[in-house]
Structures are given as structure tokens and as C-alpha cells.
Amino acid sequence: MIEVFKTNIDSTFVAQQIVDEIKAMPLGVDASFDLEDCDHILRVCGDFEPILLKDQIITLFLSKGYTATPLDDHDDFAVYQAEEQLLETQAGIIAFLSIR
């Protein structure tokens, strides 16, 4: 599983410290930053309970005076699916009405 966080980390030194602390957690995870991304992305990979991990990551960042916001693409995917279903329904209605 992969969790992605938007952060306000802009220092490679601080990023490396946080990665080291995350890897030291008893969750068995790996972590990396993409500081070139405008959202200063943190990716955490491993076999973990998502809610527990999110809480621990957010707490770690807050304890150091930084922020980490989970980016949940499941919500974005659900919106995309709903939009696709709406378009298909509209197309079906238009096709039905044009037959009449």
C-alpha cells in the first residue's frame, strides 16, 4: 500500500531526518520525499493500517512544527466514477429520445 502526503517541508536535511524517523517506526515502511513537486510530496510504502499510519505521520510532523496532509485519491476516483456514470446516463437518454 502507498500513502501520499502533501507537506510543507522544503529542506532536504529536514526531509531526510523525517524519512529516517518514519523508517524507524515499528510499522515496517519505506518513505521518500519529492521536494521538487509543488506540494513537497511524502510517499510512504509498506504493509500497514492506513488510519494508524496517517495519525502517526501527522503527529510526527506536528511535533517538529511541520504539516502533512494525506492526499486521498479514492475520493477523487469516486467523483470521476460518478461523472462517468452521469455522462453514460445522459448519452443513453439522448439516444432513447432520438429514437422516438
ABEGO torsion letter per residue (X at the ends): XBBBBBBABABAAAAAAAAAAAAABAAGBBBBBBAABAAGBBBBBEBBBAAAAAAAAAAAAAAAGBBBBBBBAAAAAAAAAAAAAAAAAAAAAAAAAAAX
